Each structure stands twice: as C-alpha cells, then as structure tokens.
Amino acid sequence: MSRREDAKAERRRRIIAAARDLIKETGDTGLSMRAIAARAGVSLTTPYNLFGSKRAIVIALLEDVREFHERFSQLHRVGATDRIFQ
C-alpha cells in the first residue's frame, strides 16, 4: 500500500473506533457525524468523504465486529498436552 492509502485506511479505522466508543458511551443518541469526526480527530468532511453517511459508518462498524467474531470463533482451544506437542 502507498503512504496515501495507509493514511486513508488509518483514518477509516479511527472513525470506526470513534463511532464504537461513542455508541458505548452514549448509545445512539450521541452518534452524529460531528461527534464522530471530533472523536476521531479528523475534519467534519472526512467521514463523509470516506463513508458517505453515518449509516455507512455503522455498517462498517458492524462488519468489523462480525469479522472479529468470526476470527475469534475459529480459534481452537488447545489443551496442555497439545501445547507440549506443538
């Protein structure tokens, strides 16, 4: 990835994390594009440019949670005996 693409991906991650934090703290009542941008440390236009809408940010957040759940659920518990032989 180029530096520009890396920076864009980082801004997307910060916006999703900001939305997640705001939902945890205030529920959906405190979730506005202005609050998300302020929490993420980006300009107000950045979430619109990267996602288009608040709905798209929430969908990206839900996808992030779903992907985490899928990765976590695929982990297998390894017993002590199995760890010795690994």
C-alpha positions in Angstrom: 0.0 0.0 0.0 1.1 3.5 -0.7 1.5 6.0 2.2 -1.6 7.8 1.0 -3.7 4.6 1.1 -2.2 3.7 4.5 -3.2 7.1 5.8 -6.7 6.7 4.4 -7.0 3.3 6.0 -5.8 4.7 9.3 -8.4 7.5 9.2 -11.1 4.9 8.4 -10.0 2.8 11.5 -10.1 5.9 13.7 -13.6 6.9 12.5 -14.9 3.4 13.1 -13.2 3.3 16.6 -14.7 6.7 17.4 -18.2 5.5 16.4 -17.7 2.4 18.5 -16.6 4.4 21.5 -19.5 6.9 21.2 -22.1 4.1 20.9 -20.6 2.5 24.1 -20.7 5.8 26.0 -24.0 7.4 24.8 -25.9 4.8 22.8 -27.1 6.1 19.5 -28.1 9.5 21.0 -24.6 10.8 20.9 -23.8 9.5 17.5 -23.5 12.3 15.0 -21.1 12.9 12.2 -19.8 16.0 14.0 -19.2 13.9 17.2 -17.6 11.1 15.3 -15.2 13.4 13.4 -14.3 15.2 16.6 -13.6 12.0 18.5 -11.5 10.6 15.5 -9.5 13.8 15.2 -10.5 14.5 11.6 -12.4 17.2 9.9 -16.1 17.0 9.5 -15.9 16.3 5.8 -13.6 13.3 6.2 -16.2 10.8 7.5 -18.5 11.9 4.6 -15.6 11.5 2.1 -14.6 8.1 3.3 -18.0 6.6 4.1 -20.7 8.8 2.7 -23.1 8.7 5.6 -23.5 7.8 9.3 -25.3 4.7 8.3 -22.3 3.5 6.3 -20.1 4.1 9.3 -22.4 2.0 11.5 -22.4 -0.7 8.8 -18.6 -0.7 8.7 -18.5 -0.9 12.4 -20.9 -3.9 12.4 -18.8 -5.6 9.7 -15.7 -5.0 11.9 -17.4 -6.6 14.8 -18.6 -9.5 12.7 -15.1 -10.2 11.3 -13.7 -10.1 14.8 -16.3 -12.6 16.0 -15.6 -14.9 13.0 -11.8 -14.8 13.6 -12.3 -15.4 17.4 -14.7 -18.2 16.9 -12.3 -20.0 14.7 -9.7 -20.2 17.4 -9.4 -23.7 18.9 -8.8 -24.3 22.5 -5.6 -26.1 22.9 -5.1 -28.4 25.9 -1.9 -28.6 27.8 -0.9 -31.9 26.2 -1.5 -30.5 22.7 0.6 -27.4 23.5 3.5 -29.6 24.5 3.5 -31.4 21.2 3.1 -28.2 19.2 
